[in-house]
Amino acid sequence: MDVKPVGDAGQALPAAPAAASPNWLVENRELIRSVKSINAAELFGDGKELTFALDWETKRPVVRVIDRQSGEILFQSPPDYMLRLAEVMGKAGARGRASPDAFSRYEG
């Protein structure tokens, strides 16, 4: 199976979602059903699982393919470095500007 990114690395991240409504489960029933069907059909391979999560720092949705046995993240979108960049940019925006060393700890 050939998996390609949906957009380029410079693609903007979606805005942080508002607080979850009490009807979240009802509103997202079809999505939950679809993810369960994908996992049951093992479309990502034997022992692989599609998951959705929320990044705690940025409050942005994260899609992952995980190895069920080892717990290893095989694929993640958006990648962790983009989430950390969004976190730094969000903090810089709250202060009004980014300091020159704000990105240094995220250099690879």
C-alpha positions as CSV (number, residue, x, y, z in Angstrom):
1,M,0.0,0.0,0.0
2,D,1.3,3.4,-1.0
3,V,0.7,6.1,1.6
4,K,1.3,9.7,0.7
5,P,0.9,12.9,2.7
6,V,-2.3,14.9,2.1
7,G,-0.4,18.2,1.8
8,D,3.1,19.5,1.9
9,A,5.1,20.2,5.1
10,G,4.1,23.9,4.9
11,Q,0.4,23.1,5.1
12,A,-1.3,25.1,7.8
13,L,-2.7,23.2,10.8
14,P,-6.4,23.5,11.4
15,A,-7.5,25.9,14.1
16,A,-7.7,24.4,17.6
17,P,-11.2,23.0,18.2
18,A,-13.6,24.6,20.7
19,A,-14.4,22.7,23.8
20,A,-16.1,19.3,23.1
21,S,-19.9,19.4,23.3
22,P,-21.7,17.0,25.6
23,N,-23.2,15.4,22.5
24,W,-19.7,14.6,21.0
25,L,-20.3,10.8,21.0
26,V,-23.7,11.2,19.2
27,E,-22.3,13.7,16.8
28,N,-19.3,11.5,15.9
29,R,-21.0,8.1,15.9
30,E,-20.4,7.6,12.2
31,L,-16.7,8.4,12.5
32,I,-16.3,6.1,15.5
33,R,-18.2,3.3,13.5
34,S,-15.9,3.9,10.5
35,V,-12.7,3.7,12.5
36,K,-13.9,0.5,14.2
37,S,-14.7,-1.0,10.8
38,I,-11.2,-0.1,9.4
39,N,-9.5,-1.6,12.4
40,A,-11.6,-4.8,12.2
41,A,-10.8,-5.2,8.5
42,E,-7.1,-4.6,9.3
43,L,-6.7,-2.2,6.4
44,F,-3.4,-1.0,7.8
45,G,-2.1,-4.5,8.2
46,D,-2.2,-7.3,10.7
47,G,-1.9,-5.9,14.2
48,K,-2.1,-2.3,13.2
49,E,-4.7,0.2,14.5
50,L,-6.0,3.6,13.4
51,T,-6.5,6.0,16.3
52,F,-7.6,9.6,16.7
53,A,-6.3,11.6,19.6
54,L,-6.1,15.2,20.8
55,D,-2.7,16.8,21.4
56,W,-2.8,18.1,25.0
57,E,-0.7,21.2,24.4
58,T,-2.2,22.5,21.1
59,K,-5.7,20.9,21.4
60,R,-5.4,19.8,17.8
61,P,-6.6,16.4,16.5
62,V,-3.9,13.8,15.7
63,V,-4.4,10.7,13.5
64,R,-2.1,7.7,14.2
65,V,-1.4,4.2,13.0
66,I,-0.1,2.2,15.9
67,D,1.3,-1.3,16.2
68,R,-1.0,-3.0,18.7
69,Q,1.6,-5.3,20.1
70,S,4.5,-2.9,20.7
71,G,2.5,0.4,20.9
72,E,4.9,1.9,18.4
73,I,3.6,4.9,16.4
74,L,4.1,3.9,12.7
75,F,2.5,7.0,11.2
76,Q,1.2,10.3,12.7
77,S,-0.5,13.3,11.1
78,P,0.3,16.1,11.8
79,P,3.8,15.0,12.8
80,D,5.1,15.8,16.3
81,Y,7.4,18.5,15.1
82,M,4.5,20.4,13.6
83,L,2.5,20.1,16.8
84,R,5.5,21.5,18.8
85,L,5.9,24.3,16.2
86,A,2.2,25.2,16.6
87,E,2.6,25.1,20.4
88,V,5.6,27.5,20.2
89,M,3.9,29.8,17.8
90,G,0.7,29.8,19.9
91,K,2.8,30.8,23.0
92,A,4.7,33.4,21.0
93,G,1.4,34.8,19.7
94,A,0.1,35.1,23.3
95,R,3.2,37.1,24.2
96,G,3.1,39.1,21.0
97,R,6.3,37.9,19.5
98,A,8.7,34.9,19.5
99,S,12.1,35.1,21.2
100,P,15.1,34.1,19.0
101,D,15.7,31.0,21.0
102,A,12.0,29.9,21.0
103,F,12.6,27.3,18.3
104,S,16.1,26.1,19.3
105,R,14.9,23.2,21.5
106,Y,13.0,21.8,18.5
107,E,15.9,21.6,16.1
108,G,16.5,18.1,14.9
